[in-house]
Amino acid sequence: MTLEGKTQKDYEDAKDKFCRDNPDLTIFLAGEVSHPGISDLDFVVVDDTPLISEDVKEFLMGGNVIVMPRKVMPQIRLIENFNLHFLQGENIKISENTEQYFDLVEVIEWLPERILLLESLDTKSISSEQLLLYLKSADRSIKNVEKLTGLQFSRISTDDLRTNYKNLDLDHETKNYVAACTLAWEAFSKMCAVCVPDIRGKASISKYYCFDHTRFPLLLSYLNVLASSDSDLSTALKERLEITQFECKFDSKFLQFIKRRFSLIADVYEFHVSKGNKRGMIKYGWLL
């Protein structure tokens, strides 16, 4: 799967076709096309699963179109802080994300998962473009840690990667990113004061997203708290965890925030389950 040779106009044409194919849907674009030929398109649609033609599918680079229930859409930035661009339909007012704990949650939910994903890859068996997308998302987590800690973690910039990838050893650069991500996680775990993890057990979320308390105790503690909530999503998450000891101490305001946020995600989960969807969930789609 590759977008090599695609121009900005090709991306605009794909956006226009997606909208024409789904004239009755409310559609937003998430993010920017910063590197035509490498960047993918990320759509968010409201309430209904869209028609995705083959001409548009290639621009998704194997990703999903996110489908959001109308009642949760105004608060989507509490779940994922997208830069949204309205394309058609109802121009729903999207609330700004001003939560002080969101940056911590973003690192907890994304950085270990990206480490495990990158470690699982056979870089020779996927396209360079797909690998570059994974590295870009890992870089976002590293930058979040750099912002929170004031530290810097050595790796090639994503701009240099995308400009020069044909002349680089991407397997080597991926290993360097895993090393940078690992150092970033260690630094983040030391400074993150919202949880004192005291836990034993393991998680098996997906084929690659598996770990135990010796590697990511903060993440395991976080997931275990979410699994204790009263929702179908919490029940589904709990089935992927095996916890034998849990005596963690959480900051009460942080705990309140993550439970309120997870309640929103649970509403999205129930929406997808009710429609029989296996794809299109904004977060925790592994549990569908």
ABEGO torsion letter per residue (X at the ends): XBABGBBAAAAAAAAAAAAAABAABBBBBBEBBABBGABBBBBBBBGBBBBBBAAAAAAAGGBBBBBBBAAAAAAAAAABBBBBBBABEBBBBBBBBABAAAAAAAAAAAAAAAAAAAAABBAAABBAAAAAAAAAAAAAAAAAAAAAAGBBBBBBBAAAAAAAAAABBAAAAAAAAAAAAAAAAAAAAAABAABBBBBBEBBBABAABBBBAAABAAAAAAAAAAAABBBAAAAAAAAABBBABBABBBBAAAAAAAAAAAAAAAAAAAAAAAAGBABGBABGAAAX
